[in-house]
Amino acid sequence: MKMPGNLNMKSMMKQAEKMKVQMDKLQEEAGNKELEVTAGGGMITVTAKCKGEILKIDIEDEVINSGDKEMLQDLIQAAVNEALSKGKENVDSEISRAATALGIPPGFL
């Protein structure tokens, strides 16, 4: 079907599908990137994938030996929340950059 201005609907649909596949692949790759976040001056270290999967939590012996359960819980919570937040920011940034490179207007996704 021909559209005004010599645009071919079938061709546009193929291009849109190709862009979707590229974006899905990019999103998967960005989500699988790992990041490391610390809390409490390095007492707690969380390693996570940008898509929100926590891979590892390291706790310094000093924190464990302190016997301060509430502080330990707060530090773990802060590190996990920071890892999740940074991961989401990283994925969003990668997707935005890729969308711009593909000619998709900012904010369209």
C-alpha positions in Angstrom: 0.0 0.0 0.0 1.4 3.3 -1.0 1.1 6.3 1.3 1.4 10.0 0.5 4.9 11.1 -0.1 6.0 7.8 -1.5 6.0 6.1 1.9 5.5 2.4 1.8 3.5 1.0 4.8 5.0 -2.4 4.6 8.5 -1.0 4.5 7.8 1.2 7.5 6.4 -1.7 9.5 9.6 -3.8 8.7 11.8 -0.9 9.8 9.8 -0.5 13.0 10.1 -4.2 13.8 13.8 -4.1 13.2 14.2 -1.1 15.5 12.1 -2.9 18.2 14.4 -6.0 18.0 17.5 -3.7 18.3 16.0 -1.9 21.3 15.0 -5.2 23.0 18.6 -6.6 22.5 20.1 -3.4 23.8 17.8 -3.4 26.8 18.8 -7.0 27.6 22.5 -6.2 27.3 22.2 -3.0 29.4 20.3 -4.9 32.1 23.0 -7.6 32.3 25.8 -5.1 33.0 27.1 -5.4 36.5 27.7 -2.6 39.0 29.1 -2.3 42.5 27.9 0.0 45.2 29.2 0.5 48.7 27.6 1.9 51.9 29.0 2.8 55.3 32.3 3.9 53.9 32.8 0.5 52.2 31.6 -1.6 55.1 28.9 -3.1 52.8 29.4 -3.8 49.1 26.5 -4.8 46.8 27.2 -6.2 43.4 24.1 -6.2 41.1 23.0 -6.4 37.5 21.5 -3.2 36.2 18.2 -5.0 35.6 17.8 -5.3 39.4 19.3 -8.7 40.2 21.4 -8.7 43.3 24.5 -10.9 42.7 26.5 -10.5 45.9 26.5 -8.7 49.2 29.8 -8.4 51.0 29.9 -7.3 54.7 33.1 -6.3 56.5 33.8 -8.3 59.6 34.0 -5.1 61.6 30.3 -4.4 61.0 29.3 -8.0 61.9 31.4 -7.9 65.1 29.9 -4.6 66.2 26.7 -6.4 67.2 24.7 -3.5 65.9 22.0 -5.3 64.1 20.0 -2.2 63.2 23.0 -0.4 61.7 23.8 -3.5 59.6 20.2 -3.7 58.3 20.3 0.0 57.5 23.6 -0.3 55.6 22.4 -3.3 53.6 19.2 -1.5 52.7 21.0 1.6 51.7 23.5 -0.3 49.5 20.8 -2.4 47.8 18.6 0.6 47.1 21.5 2.5 45.7 22.4 -0.4 43.5 18.8 -0.7 42.2 18.6 3.0 41.6 21.9 3.2 39.7 21.1 0.1 37.7 17.8 1.7 36.5 19.6 4.9 35.7 22.2 3.1 33.7 19.6 1.1 31.7 17.5 4.2 31.0 20.6 6.1 29.9 21.7 3.4 27.5 18.3 3.1 26.0 18.0 6.8 25.6 21.4 7.0 23.9 20.5 4.1 21.6 17.1 5.5 20.7 18.7 8.9 19.8 21.2 7.0 17.6 18.3 5.2 15.9 16.5 8.5 15.2 13.8 8.0 17.8 12.9 11.3 19.4 13.8 11.8 23.1 11.0 10.8 25.4 9.3 8.7 22.8 10.1 5.5 24.5 
